Amino acid sequence: MVMLSDDEIALLKAILTALRGIKVRDIDKALVILSKAEQRL
């Protein structure tokens, strides 16, 4: 088992909270936009 410091735990919580806030649809939209931009090159 890995022992984490209080700072590391706080950082992980912040990252997980941020990831939870990102919606899958938003990621899909971004991927579509990026793939369209890539095809134009």
Secondary structure in CASP SS format (residue, H / E / C, confidence):
PFRMAT SS
TARGET T0000
AUTHOR 0000-0000-0000
METHOD secondary structure of the structure
MODEL  1
M C 1.00
V C 1.00
M C 1.00
L C 1.00
S C 1.00
D H 1.00
D H 1.00
E H 1.00
I H 1.00
A H 1.00
L H 1.00
L H 1.00
K H 1.00
A H 1.00
I H 1.00
L H 1.00
T H 1.00
A H 1.00
L H 1.00
R H 1.00
G H 1.00
I C 1.00
K C 1.00
V H 1.00
R H 1.00
D H 1.00
I H 1.00
D H 1.00
K H 1.00
A H 1.00
L H 1.00
V H 1.00
I H 1.00
L H 1.00
S H 1.00
K H 1.00
A H 1.00
E H 1.00
Q H 1.00
R H 1.00
L C 1.00
END
